[in-house]
Amino acid sequence: MTEQQVQRAMHAMETATGTVPGFRRAHPRGVHFHATFTPSAEIGSWTTAEHLQGSPVPALVRLSNAGGSPYTPDRRGDKGVPLGLAIRFDLASGGHSTWAAASLPNFPARDAEDFIGLTTAIKPGKLSPLKVLAFLATRRHLLPGVKGLNSLIPPQSFATTRFNGLHAYYLVNAAGERRAFRYSWMPEAGIVALGARERREWPPQYLISEIKQRPGAAWNLVFQLADPGDPVDDVTQQWPDTRQTVVAGRLELGALHADQASVENLVFDPTNVVAGIELSDDPVLHFRSQVYGESWNRRTNETRPSVKPE
């Protein structure tokens, strides 16, 4: 991706989605927990990645609302909004590996230009139907992602939400064999929507308060393995549900992090992987890494408002 595209994407996000100074340009409101990731016994044969070799791994988890503004509600009437689960695995070797997943079924952009065009068609807090339809008229491959965005349900909790890594990666085993995969965090509590009474009584921002009162929330990490010919460089295309899956491990939240402000400066770059996991050529995956870096540069040089979101 070019630097010009990164700057255009940042401009689109800042002018169309309600950016607030000092916050992330995406997923601006979040909460951080200590966590433990325990890899499954099976996954070690698929990859040499050190955090997937059997021993529990300490981790840091950020759960977030993906709206452009930290004041965005956690639901739009009977509809949900995109949410995020980002994780930093603390490696025994002393380094870190980071991933970032979203509650979207698939991403509504295949490349940087798709993302910039769609973001430009969005008004703060809602989609502009005429602009979106005009944009999609020449990009019909984006329709499933846009439909997925508009079909989200308001969840009862972060802990009852499925989060998808969206992009393809490669597992590499000790023999050097590679297998493309995508990953999902599947909630142990099941996928549960907000009930009718809860929709009437709960405030617009409720997810962070709720997850703080839910000790031991957990997700299973599931890898979907590609077959030959499955697209690995197009995040808008799903693989068939019949593809083989492997349970890679279990993530359990621990204590709330004591210093939320300091860890808020972290970047959960989805391209920050270790040996045993390799990146695909998905252009959006690499574009996200560049945009995250520019977002960090901007927000760390700005002053946040004194009024805090939830």
Sequence and secondary structure as in RCSB ss.txt:
>XXXX:A:sequence
MTEQQVQRAMHAMETATGTVPGFRRAHPRGVHFHATFTPSAEIGSWTTAEHLQGSPVPALVRLSNAGGSPYTPDR
RGDKGVPLGLAIRFDLASGGHSTWAAASLPNFPARDAEDFIGLTTAIKPGKLSPLKVLAFLATRRHLLPGVKGLN
SLIPPQSFATTRFNGLHAYYLVNAAGERRAFRYSWMPEAGIVALGARERREWPPQYLISEIKQRPGAAWNLVFQL
ADPGDPVDDVTQQWPDTRQTVVAGRLELGALHADQASVENLVFDPTNVVAGIELSDDPVLHFRSQVYGESWNRRT
NETRPSVKPE
>XXXX:A:secstr
  HHHHHHHHHHHHHHS   TTS SSS EEEEEEEEEEE TTGGGT   GGGSSS EEEEEEEEE SSSTT  SE
ETTEE  EEEEEEEE TTS EEEEEEES SS S SSHHHHHHHHHTEETTEE HHHHHHHHTT GGGHHHHHHHH
T   BS GGG  EE  S EEEE TT  EEEEEEEEEETT   B  HHHHHHS SS HHHHHHT TT EEEEEEEE
  TT  SS TT    TTS EEEEEEEEEEEE S HHHHTT    TT   TTEEE   HHHHHHHHHHHHHHHHHT
TS   SS   
